[in-house]
Amino acid sequence: MNIIYDRQTDTLTIVFTEATVAESDEAAPGVILDFDAAGNLVALELLNASRRVTHPQQVTLQVTPTP
């Protein structure tokens, strides 16, 4: 998984897999979902990210413990 913040375009993209994007859908204004040919989610893109995320250039990863 890759998280990319482009300051120039103010776009935050989370790429879940390197599969080829076959279709994109605007789920809500400024929220783009990319899907592969099988309908699996490939990436999520937020436009105007600095208005939607407090610190788009800062990432924290939390993994819950296995029971």
PQR file of N, CA, C, O and H, with PARSE charges and radii, in Angstrom:
ATOM      1  N   MET A   1       0.857  -1.163   0.000 -0.4000 1.5000
ATOM      2  CA  MET A   1       0.000   0.000   0.000 -0.0000 2.0000
ATOM      3  C   MET A   1       0.905   1.228   0.000  0.5500 1.7000
ATOM      4  O   MET A   1       1.912   1.270   0.707 -0.5500 1.4000
ATOM      5  N   ASN A   2       0.537   2.219  -0.795 -0.4000 1.5000
ATOM      6  CA  ASN A   2       1.274   3.473  -0.877 -0.0000 2.0000
ATOM      7  C   ASN A   2       0.326   4.626  -0.621  0.5500 1.7000
ATOM      8  O   ASN A   2      -0.824   4.613  -1.059 -0.5500 1.4000
ATOM      9  H   ASN A   2      -0.281   2.185  -1.369  0.4000 1.0000
ATOM     10  N   ILE A   3       0.825   5.630   0.096 -0.4000 1.5000
ATOM     11  CA  ILE A   3       0.072   6.850   0.335 -0.0000 2.0000
ATOM     12  C   ILE A   3       0.885   7.998  -0.237  0.5500 1.7000
ATOM     13  O   ILE A   3       2.052   8.180   0.110 -0.5500 1.4000
ATOM     14  H   ILE A   3       1.760   5.640   0.452  0.4000 1.0000
ATOM     15  N   ILE A   4       0.260   8.769  -1.118 -0.4000 1.5000
ATOM     16  CA  ILE A   4       0.959   9.841  -1.822 -0.0000 2.0000
ATOM     17  C   ILE A   4       0.195  11.141  -1.617  0.5500 1.7000
ATOM     18  O   ILE A   4      -1.002  11.214  -1.897 -0.5500 1.4000
ATOM     19  H   ILE A   4      -0.688   8.621  -1.401  0.4000 1.0000
ATOM     20  N   TYR A   5       0.888  12.169  -1.126 -0.4000 1.5000
ATOM     21  CA  TYR A   5       0.291  13.494  -1.038 -0.0000 2.0000
ATOM     22  C   TYR A   5       1.041  14.399  -1.998  0.5500 1.7000
ATOM     23  O   TYR A   5       2.250  14.587  -1.866 -0.5500 1.4000
ATOM     24  H   TYR A   5       1.860  12.109  -0.899  0.4000 1.0000
ATOM     25  N   ASP A   6       0.336  14.953  -2.952 -0.4000 1.5000
ATOM     26  CA  ASP A   6       0.910  15.871  -3.937 -0.0000 2.0000
ATOM     27  C   ASP A   6       0.526  17.287  -3.524  0.5500 1.7000
ATOM     28  O   ASP A   6      -0.627  17.691  -3.674 -0.5500 1.4000
ATOM     29  H   ASP A   6      -0.646  14.801  -3.059  0.4000 1.0000
ATOM     30  N   ARG A   7       1.498  18.043  -3.002 -0.4000 1.5000
ATOM     31  CA  ARG A   7       1.223  19.403  -2.528 -0.0000 2.0000
ATOM     32  C   ARG A   7       0.790  20.319  -3.663  0.5500 1.7000
ATOM     33  O   ARG A   7      -0.050  21.199  -3.481 -0.5500 1.4000
ATOM     34  H   ARG A   7       2.435  17.715  -2.880  0.4000 1.0000
ATOM     35  N   GLN A   8       1.377  20.100  -4.841 -0.4000 1.5000
ATOM     36  CA  GLN A   8       1.079  20.969  -5.975 -0.0000 2.0000
ATOM     37  C   GLN A   8      -0.390  20.898  -6.379  0.5500 1.7000
ATOM     38  O   GLN A   8      -1.012  21.920  -6.670 -0.5500 1.4000
ATOM     39  H   GLN A   8       2.059  19.385  -4.989  0.4000 1.0000
ATOM     40  N   THR A   9      -0.941  19.679  -6.395 -0.4000 1.5000
ATOM     41  CA  THR A   9      -2.349  19.512  -6.783 -0.0000 2.0000
ATOM     42  C   THR A   9      -3.272  19.366  -5.574  0.5500 1.7000
ATOM     43  O   THR A   9      -4.491  19.299  -5.731 -0.5500 1.4000
ATOM     44  H   THR A   9      -0.436  18.849  -6.159  0.4000 1.0000
ATOM     45  N   ASP A  10      -2.697  19.317  -4.364 -0.4000 1.5000
ATOM     46  CA  ASP A  10      -3.439  19.134  -3.113 -0.0000 2.0000
ATOM     47  C   ASP A  10      -4.306  17.875  -3.195  0.5500 1.7000
ATOM     48  O   ASP A  10      -5.494  17.885  -2.873 -0.5500 1.4000
ATOM     49  H   ASP A  10      -1.706  19.372  -4.236  0.4000 1.0000
ATOM     50  N   THR A  11      -3.662  16.794  -3.638 -0.4000 1.5000
ATOM     51  CA  THR A  11      -4.350  15.516  -3.827 -0.0000 2.0000
ATOM     52  C   THR A  11      -3.704  14.452  -2.941  0.5500 1.7000
ATOM     53  O   THR A  11      -2.481  14.309  -2.926 -0.5500 1.4000
ATOM     54  H   THR A  11      -2.697  16.786  -3.900  0.4000 1.0000
ATOM     55  N   LEU A  12      -4.517  13.717  -2.213 -0.4000 1.5000
ATOM     56  CA  LEU A  12      -4.055  12.608  -1.384 -0.0000 2.0000
ATOM     57  C   LEU A  12      -4.557  11.319  -2.023  0.5500 1.7000
ATOM     58  O   LEU A  12      -5.757  11.149  -2.233 -0.5500 1.4000
ATOM     59  H   LEU A  12      -5.510  13.833  -2.225  0.4000 1.0000
ATOM     60  N   THR A  13      -3.642  10.421  -2.327 -0.4000 1.5000
ATOM     61  CA  THR A  13      -4.000   9.160  -2.974 -0.0000 2.0000
ATOM     62  C   THR A  13      -3.506   7.998  -2.128  0.5500 1.7000
ATOM     63  O   THR A  13      -2.347   7.968  -1.713 -0.5500 1.4000
ATOM     64  H   THR A  13      -2.667  10.558  -2.156  0.4000 1.0000
ATOM     65  N   ILE A  14      -4.387   7.047  -1.877 -0.4000 1.5000
ATOM     66  CA  ILE A  14      -4.017   5.809  -1.197 -0.0000 2.0000
ATOM     67  C   ILE A  14      -4.157   4.697  -2.230  0.5500 1.7000
ATOM     68  O   ILE A  14      -5.252   4.424  -2.720 -0.5500 1.4000
ATOM     69  H   ILE A  14      -5.328   7.071  -2.214  0.4000 1.0000
ATOM     70  N   VAL A  15      -3.045   4.065  -2.551 -0.4000 1.5000
ATOM     71  CA  VAL A  15      -3.019   2.993  -3.543 -0.0000 2.0000
ATOM     72  C   VAL A  15      -2.954   1.670  -2.781  0.5500 1.7000
ATOM     73  O   VAL A  15      -1.998   1.416  -2.048 -0.5500 1.4000
ATOM     74  H   VAL A  15      -2.155   4.286  -2.154  0.4000 1.0000
ATOM     75  N   PHE A  16      -3.965   0.837  -2.954 -0.4000 1.5000
ATOM     76  CA  PHE A  16      -4.048  -0.429  -2.235 -0.0000 2.0000
ATOM     77  C   PHE A  16      -3.348  -1.570  -2.965  0.5500 1.7000
ATOM     78  O   PHE A  16      -2.823  -2.488  -2.336 -0.5500 1.4000
ATOM     79  H   PHE A  16      -4.742   1.042  -3.549  0.4000 1.0000
ATOM     80  N   THR A  17      -3.341  -1.507  -4.294 -0.4000 1.5000
ATOM     81  CA  THR A  17      -2.720  -2.554  -5.097 -0.0000 2.0000
ATOM     82  C   THR A  17      -2.229  -1.936  -6.396  0.5500 1.7000
ATOM     83  O   THR A  17      -2.727  -0.892  -6.819 -0.5500 1.4000
ATOM     84  H   THR A  17      -3.768  -0.761  -4.805  0.4000 1.0000
ATOM     85  N   GLU A  18      -1.270  -2.568  -7.019 -0.4000 1.5000
ATOM     86  CA  GLU A  18      -0.703  -2.047  -8.267 -0.0000 2.0000
ATOM     87  C   GLU A  18      -1.473  -2.520  -9.506  0.5500 1.7000
ATOM     88  O   GLU A  18      -0.965  -2.428 -10.623 -0.5500 1.4000
ATOM     89  H   GLU A  18      -0.866  -3.416  -6.676  0.4000 1.0000
ATOM     90  N   ALA A  19      -2.678  -3.019  -9.314 -0.4000 1.5000
ATOM     91  CA  ALA A  19      -3.502  -3.474 -10.441 -0.0000 2.0000
ATOM     92  C   ALA A  19      -3.841  -2.295 -11.354  0.5500 1.7000
ATOM     93  O   ALA A  19      -3.855  -1.142 -10.925 -0.5500 1.4000
ATOM     94  H   ALA A  19      -3.090  -3.094  -8.406  0.4000 1.0000
ATOM     95  N   THR A  20      -4.109  -2.607 -12.604 -0.4000 1.5000
ATOM     96  CA  THR A  20      -4.480  -1.588 -13.582 -0.0000 2.0000
ATOM     97  C   THR A  20      -5.888  -1.071 -13.302  0.5500 1.7000
ATOM     98  O   THR A  20      -6.814  -1.851 -13.084 -0.5500 1.4000
ATOM     99  H   THR A  20      -4.098  -3.544 -12.952  0.4000 1.0000
ATOM    100  N   VAL A  21      -6.034   0.232 -13.310 -0.4000 1.5000
ATOM    101  CA  VAL A  21      -7.346   0.845 -13.084 -0.0000 2.0000
ATOM    102  C   VAL A  21      -8.177   0.708 -14.353  0.5500 1.7000
ATOM    103  O   VAL A  21      -7.759   1.132 -15.430 -0.5500 1.4000
ATOM    104  H   VAL A  21      -5.281   0.866 -13.487  0.4000 1.0000
ATOM    105  N   ALA A  22      -9.359   0.111 -14.216 -0.4000 1.5000
ATOM    106  CA  ALA A  22     -10.262  -0.075 -15.347 -0.0000 2.0000
ATOM    107  C   ALA A  22     -11.407   0.932 -15.321  0.5500 1.7000
ATOM    108  O   ALA A  22     -11.974   1.269 -16.360 -0.5500 1.4000
ATOM    109  H   ALA A  22      -9.699  -0.233 -13.341  0.4000 1.0000
ATOM    110  N   GLU A  23     -11.742   1.409 -14.117 -0.4000 1.5000
ATOM    111  CA  GLU A  23     -12.885   2.320 -13.983 -0.0000 2.0000
ATOM    112  C   GLU A  23     -12.698   3.191 -12.750  0.5500 1.7000
ATOM    113  O   GLU A  23     -12.162   2.742 -11.737 -0.5500 1.4000
ATOM    114  H   GLU A  23     -11.282   1.134 -13.273  0.4000 1.0000
ATOM    115  N   SER A  24     -13.136   4.420 -12.840 -0.4000 1.5000
ATOM    116  CA  SER A  24     -13.111   5.335 -11.708 -0.0000 2.0000
ATOM    117  C   SER A  24     -14.524   5.849 -11.465  0.5500 1.7000
ATOM    118  O   SER A  24     -15.311   6.017 -12.398 -0.5500 1.4000
ATOM    119  H   SER A  24     -13.571   4.785 -13.663  0.4000 1.0000
ATOM    120  N   ASP A  25     -14.829   6.094 -10.201 -0.4000 1.5000
ATOM    121  CA  ASP A  25     -16.158   6.561  -9.835 -0.0000 2.0000
ATOM    122  C   ASP A  25     -16.008   7.648  -8.779  0.5500 1.7000
ATOM    123  O   ASP A  25     -15.235   7.488  -7.834 -0.5500 1.4000
ATOM    124  H   ASP A  25     -14.191   5.958  -9.443  0.4000 1.0000
ATOM    125  N   GLU A  26     -16.733   8.744  -8.925 -0.4000 1.5000
ATOM    126  CA  GLU A  26     -16.717   9.794  -7.916 -0.0000 2.0000
ATOM    127  C   GLU A  26     -17.792   9.444  -6.893  0.5500 1.7000
ATOM    128  O   GLU A  26     -18.979   9.683  -7.117 -0.5500 1.4000
ATOM    129  H   GLU A  26     -17.361   8.874  -9.693  0.4000 1.0000
ATOM    130  N   ALA A  27     -17.360   8.873  -5.759 -0.4000 1.5000
ATOM    131  CA  ALA A  27     -18.280   8.399  -4.727 -0.0000 2.0000
ATOM    132  C   ALA A  27     -18.982   9.553  -4.019  0.5500 1.7000
ATOM    133  O   ALA A  27     -20.135   9.426  -3.606 -0.5500 1.4000
ATOM    134  H   ALA A  27     -16.396   8.679  -5.577  0.4000 1.0000
ATOM    135  N   ALA A  28     -18.292  10.663  -3.884 -0.4000 1.5000
ATOM    136  CA  ALA A  28     -18.816  11.902  -3.301 -0.0000 2.0000
ATOM    137  C   ALA A  28     -18.003  13.016  -3.948  0.5500 1.7000
ATOM    138  O   ALA A  28     -16.950  12.742  -4.523 -0.5500 1.4000
ATOM    139  H   ALA A  28     -17.356  10.766  -4.220  0.4000 1.0000
ATOM    140  N   PRO A  29     -18.452  14.246  -3.873 -0.5600 1.5000
ATOM    141  CA  PRO A  29     -17.672  15.323  -4.490  0.2800 2.0000
ATOM    142  C   PRO A  29     -16.222  15.338  -3.989  0.5500 1.7000
ATOM    143  O   PRO A  29     -15.970  15.496  -2.795 -0.5500 1.4000
ATOM    144  N   GLY A  30     -15.283  15.172  -4.915 -0.4000 1.5000
ATOM    145  CA  GLY A  30     -13.866  15.190  -4.579 -0.0000 2.0000
ATOM    146  C   GLY A  30     -13.306  13.898  -4.030  0.5500 1.7000
ATOM    147  O   GLY A  30     -12.153  13.861  -3.602 -0.5500 1.4000
ATOM    148  H   GLY A  30     -15.488  15.044  -5.885  0.4000 1.0000
ATOM    149  N   VAL A  31     -14.097  12.833  -4.031 -0.4000 1.5000
ATOM    150  CA  VAL A  31     -13.646  11.523  -3.549 -0.0000 2.0000
ATOM    151  C   VAL A  31     -13.747  10.542  -4.713  0.5500 1.7000
ATOM    152  O   VAL A  31     -14.841  10.151  -5.120 -0.5500 1.4000
ATOM    153  H   VAL A  31     -15.034  12.863  -4.379  0.4000 1.0000
ATOM    154  N   ILE A  32     -12.583  10.150  -5.243 -0.4000 1.5000
ATOM    155  CA  ILE A  32     -12.535   9.285  -6.424 -0.0000 2.0000
ATOM    156  C   ILE A  32     -12.111   7.880  -6.008  0.5500 1.7000
ATOM    157  O   ILE A  32     -11.113   7.708  -5.308 -0.5500 1.4000
ATOM    158  H   ILE A  32     -11.694  10.468  -4.912  0.4000 1.0000
ATOM    159  N   LEU A  33     -12.869   6.883  -6.439 -0.4000 1.5000
ATOM    160  CA  LEU A  33     -12.528   5.483  -6.206 -0.0000 2.0000
ATOM    161  C   LEU A  33     -12.122   4.866  -7.534  0.5500 1.7000
ATOM    162  O   LEU A  33     -12.818   5.020  -8.538 -0.5500 1.4000
ATOM    163  H   LEU A  33     -13.680   7.023  -7.008  0.4000 1.0000
ATOM    164  N   ASP A  34     -10.991   4.168  -7.537 -0.4000 1.5000
ATOM    165  CA  ASP A  34     -10.505   3.481  -8.733 -0.0000 2.0000
ATOM    166  C   ASP A  34     -10.661   1.975  -8.548  0.5500 1.7000
ATOM    167  O   ASP A  34     -10.338   1.432  -7.492 -0.5500 1.4000
ATOM    168  H   ASP A  34     -10.425   4.043  -6.721  0.4000 1.0000
ATOM    169  N   PHE A  35     -11.160   1.311  -9.587 -0.4000 1.5000
ATOM    170  CA  PHE A  35     -11.408  -0.121  -9.536 -0.0000 2.0000
ATOM    171  C   PHE A  35     -10.677  -0.839 -10.670  0.5500 1.7000
ATOM    172  O   PHE A  35     -10.436  -0.258 -11.728 -0.5500 1.4000
ATOM    173  H   PHE A  35     -11.422   1.753 -10.445  0.4000 1.0000
ATOM    174  N   ASP A  36     -10.323  -2.125 -10.439 -0.4000 1.5000
ATOM    175  CA  ASP A  36      -9.747  -2.929 -11.509 -0.0000 2.0000
ATOM    176  C   ASP A  36     -10.878  -3.559 -12.323  0.5500 1.7000
ATOM    177  O   ASP A  36     -12.051  -3.306 -12.049 -0.5500 1.4000
ATOM    178  H   ASP A  36     -10.520  -2.597  -9.580  0.4000 1.0000
ATOM    179  N   ALA A  37     -10.539  -4.366 -13.309 -0.4000 1.5000
ATOM    180  CA  ALA A  37     -11.537  -4.967 -14.200 -0.0000 2.0000
ATOM    181  C   ALA A  37     -12.495  -5.907 -13.468  0.5500 1.7000
ATOM    182  O   ALA A  37     -13.616  -6.126 -13.928 -0.5500 1.4000
ATOM    183  H   ALA A  37      -9.586  -4.572 -13.532  0.4000 1.0000
ATOM    184  N   ALA A  38     -12.062  -6.467 -12.326 -0.4000 1.5000
ATOM    185  CA  ALA A  38     -12.910  -7.379 -11.547 -0.0000 2.0000
ATOM    186  C   ALA A  38     -13.768  -6.635 -10.525  0.5500 1.7000
ATOM    187  O   ALA A  38     -14.539  -7.259  -9.797 -0.5500 1.4000
ATOM    188  H   ALA A  38     -11.152  -6.289 -11.952  0.4000 1.0000
ATOM    189  N   GLY A  39     -13.643  -5.316 -10.463 -0.4000 1.5000
ATOM    190  CA  GLY A  39     -14.442  -4.533  -9.533 -0.0000 2.0000
ATOM    191  C   GLY A  39     -13.810  -4.340  -8.162  0.5500 1.7000
ATOM    192  O   GLY A  39     -14.456  -3.829  -7.247 -0.5500 1.4000
ATOM    193  H   GLY A  39     -13.016  -4.809 -11.055  0.4000 1.0000
ATOM    194  N   ASN A  40     -12.541  -4.750  -8.013 -0.4000 1.5000
ATOM    195  CA  ASN A  40     -11.840  -4.582  -6.742 -0.0000 2.0000
ATOM    196  C   ASN A  40     -11.299  -3.162  -6.612  0.5500 1.7000
ATOM    197  O   ASN A  40     -10.852  -2.572  -7.595 -0.5500 1.4000
ATOM    198  H   ASN A  40     -12.016  -5.165  -8.756  0.4000 1.0000
ATOM    199  N   LEU A  41     -11.339  -2.623  -5.414 -0.4000 1.5000
ATOM    200  CA  LEU A  41     -10.838  -1.278  -5.169 -0.0000 2.0000
ATOM    201  C   LEU A  41      -9.316  -1.257  -5.309  0.5500 1.7000
ATOM    202  O   LEU A  41      -8.614  -2.033  -4.661 -0.5500 1.4000
ATOM    203  H   LEU A  41     -11.703  -3.103  -4.616  0.4000 1.0000
ATOM    204  N   VAL A  42      -8.824  -0.375  -6.148 -0.4000 1.5000
ATOM    205  CA  VAL A  42      -7.391  -0.238  -6.398 -0.0000 2.0000
ATOM    206  C   VAL A  42      -6.834   0.967  -5.636  0.5500 1.7000
ATOM    207  O   VAL A  42      -5.762   0.877  -5.038 -0.5500 1.4000
ATOM    208  H   VAL A  42      -9.394   0.255  -6.674  0.4000 1.0000
ATOM    209  N   ALA A  43      -7.548   2.085  -5.652 -0.4000 1.5000
ATOM    210  CA  ALA A  43      -7.056   3.310  -5.019 -0.0000 2.0000
ATOM    211  C   ALA A  43      -8.208   4.221  -4.631  0.5500 1.7000
ATOM    212  O   ALA A  43      -9.320   4.118  -5.148 -0.5500 1.4000
ATOM    213  H   ALA A  43      -8.419   2.159  -6.137  0.4000 1.0000
ATOM    214  N   LEU A  44      -7.901   5.120  -3.698 -0.4000 1.5000
ATOM    215  CA  LEU A  44      -8.827   6.146  -3.252 -0.0000 2.0000
ATOM    216  C   LEU A  44      -8.093   7.473  -3.385  0.5500 1.7000
ATOM    217  O   LEU A  44      -6.944   7.595  -2.960 -0.5500 1.4000
ATOM    218  H   LEU A  44      -6.998   5.205  -3.278  0.4000 1.0000
ATOM    219  N   GLU A  45      -8.744   8.454  -3.968 -0.4000 1.5000
ATOM    220  CA  GLU A  45      -8.117   9.755  -4.182 -0.0000 2.0000
ATOM    221  C   GLU A  45      -9.002  10.850  -3.598  0.5500 1.7000
ATOM    222  O   GLU A  45     -10.205  10.893  -3.857 -0.5500 1.4000
ATOM    223  H   GLU A  45      -9.677   8.355  -4.314  0.4000 1.0000
ATOM    224  N   LEU A  46      -8.393  11.741  -2.802 -0.4000 1.5000
ATOM    225  CA  LEU A  46      -9.093  12.884  -2.239 -0.0000 2.0000
ATOM    226  C   LEU A  46      -8.583  14.154  -2.897  0.5500 1.7000
ATOM    227  O   LEU A  46      -7.393  14.463  -2.832 -0.5500 1.4000
ATOM    228  H   LEU A  46      -7.416  11.706  -2.592  0.4000 1.0000
ATOM    229  N   LEU A  47      -9.481  14.880  -3.526 -0.4000 1.5000
ATOM    230  CA  LEU A  47      -9.136  16.169  -4.102 -0.0000 2.0000
ATOM    231  C   LEU A  47      -9.281  17.228  -3.008  0.5500 1.7000
ATOM    232  O   LEU A  47     -10.074  17.056  -2.083 -0.5500 1.4000
ATOM    233  H   LEU A  47     -10.447  14.629  -3.579  0.4000 1.0000
ATOM    234  N   ASN A  48      -8.522  18.318  -3.109 -0.4000 1.5000
ATOM    235  CA  ASN A  48      -8.527  19.364  -2.078 -0.0000 2.0000
ATOM    236  C   ASN A  48      -8.270  18.760  -0.702  0.5500 1.7000
ATOM    237  O   ASN A  48      -8.981  19.052   0.260 -0.5500 1.4000
ATOM    238  H   ASN A  48      -7.877  18.458  -3.861  0.4000 1.0000
ATOM    239  N   ALA A  49      -7.251  17.920  -0.624 -0.4000 1.5000
ATOM    240  CA  ALA A  49      -6.977  17.141   0.581 -0.0000 2.0000
ATOM    241  C   ALA A  49      -6.726  18.000   1.814  0.5500 1.7000
ATOM    242  O   ALA A  49      -7.134  17.624   2.913 -0.5500 1.4000
ATOM    243  H   ALA A  49      -6.674  17.683  -1.405  0.4000 1.0000
ATOM    244  N   SER A  50      -6.069  19.136   1.659 -0.4000 1.5000
ATOM    245  CA  SER A  50      -5.762  19.962   2.832 -0.0000 2.0000
ATOM    246  C   SER A  50      -7.024  20.518   3.491  0.5500 1.7000
ATOM    247  O   SER A  50      -6.977  20.935   4.648 -0.5500 1.4000
ATOM    248  H   SER A  50      -5.738  19.442   0.766  0.4000 1.0000
ATOM    249  N   ARG A  51      -8.140  20.532   2.779 -0.4000 1.5000
ATOM    250  CA  ARG A  51      -9.417  20.971   3.364 -0.0000 2.0000
ATOM    251  C   ARG A  51     -10.154  19.817   4.036  0.5500 1.7000
ATOM    252  O   ARG A  51     -11.076  20.042   4.821 -0.5500 1.4000
ATOM    253  H   ARG A  51      -8.178  20.193   1.839  0.4000 1.0000
ATOM    254  N   ARG A  52      -9.751  18.582   3.732 -0.4000 1.5000
ATOM    255  CA  ARG A  52     -10.450  17.396   4.226 -0.0000 2.0000
ATOM    256  C   ARG A  52      -9.685  16.647   5.317  0.5500 1.7000
ATOM    257  O   ARG A  52     -10.282  15.956   6.142 -0.5500 1.4000
ATOM    258  H   ARG A  52      -9.002  18.400   3.094  0.4000 1.0000
ATOM    259  N   VAL A  53      -8.348  16.791   5.311 -0.4000 1.5000
ATOM    260  CA  VAL A  53      -7.485  16.052   6.233 -0.0000 2.0000
ATOM    261  C   VAL A  53      -6.655  17.068   7.008  0.5500 1.7000
ATOM    262  O   VAL A  53      -6.097  17.993   6.418 -0.5500 1.4000
ATOM    263  H   VAL A  53      -7.863  17.353   4.641  0.4000 1.0000
ATOM    264  N   THR A  54      -6.572  16.901   8.318 -0.4000 1.5000
ATOM    265  CA  THR A  54      -5.866  17.869   9.151 -0.0000 2.0000
ATOM    266  C   THR A  54      -4.411  18.055   8.723  0.5500 1.7000
ATOM    267  O   THR A  54      -3.966  19.187   8.534 -0.5500 1.4000
ATOM    268  H   THR A  54      -7.025  16.149   8.797  0.4000 1.0000
ATOM    269  N   HIS A  55      -3.667  16.963   8.569 -0.4000 1.5000
ATOM    270  CA  HIS A  55      -2.263  17.024   8.158 -0.0000 2.0000
ATOM    271  C   HIS A  55      -2.038  15.996   7.048  0.5500 1.7000
ATOM    272  O   HIS A  55      -1.593  14.885   7.336 -0.5500 1.4000
ATOM    273  H   HIS A  55      -4.029  16.043   8.723  0.4000 1.0000
ATOM    274  N   PRO A  56      -2.330  16.330   5.794 -0.5600 1.5000
ATOM    275  CA  PRO A  56      -2.240  15.337   4.720  0.2800 2.0000
ATOM    276  C   PRO A  56      -0.827  14.812   4.479  0.5500 1.7000
ATOM    277  O   PRO A  56      -0.664  13.757   3.866 -0.5500 1.4000
ATOM    278  N   GLN A  57       0.192  15.519   4.945 -0.4000 1.5000
ATOM    279  CA  GLN A  57       1.563  15.075   4.742 -0.0000 2.0000
ATOM    280  C   GLN A  57       2.053  14.182   5.884  0.5500 1.7000
ATOM    281  O   GLN A  57       3.191  13.714   5.840 -0.5500 1.4000
ATOM    282  H   GLN A  57       0.060  16.376   5.443  0.4000 1.0000
ATOM    283  N   GLN A  58       1.236  13.935   6.895 -0.4000 1.5000
ATOM    284  CA  GLN A  58       1.613  13.127   8.051 -0.0000 2.0000
ATOM    285  C   GLN A  58       0.790  11.841   8.074  0.5500 1.7000
ATOM    286  O   GLN A  58      -0.433  11.878   7.940 -0.5500 1.4000
ATOM    287  H   GLN A  58       0.311  14.315   6.931  0.4000 1.0000
ATOM    288  N   VAL A  59       1.471  10.695   8.244 -0.4000 1.5000
ATOM    289  CA  VAL A  59       0.783   9.404   8.240 -0.0000 2.0000
ATOM    290  C   VAL A  59       1.175   8.617   9.489  0.5500 1.7000
ATOM    291  O   VAL A  59       2.346   8.567   9.865 -0.5500 1.4000
ATOM    292  H   VAL A  59       2.465  10.665   8.352  0.4000 1.0000
ATOM    293  N   THR A  60       0.177   8.005  10.122 -0.4000 1.5000
ATOM    294  CA  THR A  60       0.423   7.119  11.251 -0.0000 2.0000
ATOM    295  C   THR A  60      -0.216   5.782  10.907  0.5500 1.7000
ATOM    296  O   THR A  60      -1.377   5.725  10.500 -0.5500 1.4000
ATOM    297  H   THR A  60      -0.774   8.046   9.817  0.4000 1.0000
ATOM    298  N   LEU A  61       0.541   4.717  11.072 -0.4000 1.5000
ATOM    299  CA  LEU A  61       0.018   3.366  10.818 -0.0000 2.0000
ATOM    300  C   LEU A  61      -0.199   2.686  12.151  0.5500 1.7000
ATOM    301  O   LEU A  61       0.703   2.638  12.987 -0.5500 1.4000
ATOM    302  H   LEU A  61       1.484   4.763  11.403  0.4000 1.0000
ATOM    303  N   GLN A  62      -1.403   2.158  12.352 -0.4000 1.5000
ATOM    304  CA  GLN A  62      -1.706   1.404  13.562 -0.0000 2.0000
ATOM    305  C   GLN A  62      -2.173   0.025  13.149  0.5500 1.7000
ATOM    306  O   GLN A  62      -3.056  -0.114  12.303 -0.5500 1.4000
ATOM    307  H   GLN A  62      -2.136   2.197  11.673  0.4000 1.0000
ATOM    308  N   VAL A  63      -1.585  -0.986  13.742 -0.4000 1.5000
ATOM    309  CA  VAL A  63      -1.967  -2.370  13.491 -0.0000 2.0000
ATOM    310  C   VAL A  63      -2.490  -2.934  14.788  0.5500 1.7000
ATOM    311  O   VAL A  63      -1.804  -2.914  15.810 -0.5500 1.4000
ATOM    312  H   VAL A  63      -0.867  -0.873  14.430  0.4000 1.0000
ATOM    313  N   THR A  64      -3.726  -3.444  14.745 -0.4000 1.5000
ATOM    314  CA  THR A  64      -4.298  -4.008  15.960 -0.0000 2.0000
ATOM    315  C   THR A  64      -3.658  -5.355  16.262  0.5500 1.7000
ATOM    316  O   THR A  64      -3.314  -6.097  15.341 -0.5500 1.4000
ATOM    317  H   THR A  64      -4.283  -3.460  13.915  0.4000 1.0000
ATOM    318  N   PRO A  65      -3.495  -5.679  17.538 -0.5600 1.5000
ATOM    319  CA  PRO A  65      -2.878  -6.973  17.891  0.2800 2.0000
ATOM    320  C   PRO A  65      -3.783  -8.144  17.505  0.5500 1.7000
ATOM    321  O   PRO A  65      -5.008  -8.029  17.513 -0.5500 1.4000
ATOM    322  N   THR A  66      -3.170  -9.241  17.178 -0.4000 1.5000
ATOM    323  CA  THR A  66      -3.893 -10.466  16.867 -0.0000 2.0000
ATOM    324  C   THR A  66      -4.340 -11.111  18.172  0.5500 1.7000
ATOM    325  O   THR A  66      -3.548 -11.233  19.107 -0.5500 1.4000
ATOM    326  H   THR A  66      -2.174  -9.334  17.171  0.4000 1.0000
ATOM    327  N   PRO A  67      -5.619 -11.529  18.244 -0.5600 1.5000
ATOM    328  CA  PRO A  67      -6.102 -12.126  19.503  0.2800 2.0000
ATOM    329  C   PRO A  67      -5.404 -13.437  19.812  0.5500 1.7000
ATOM    330  O   PRO A  67      -5.692 -14.065  20.831 -0.5500 1.4000
TER
END
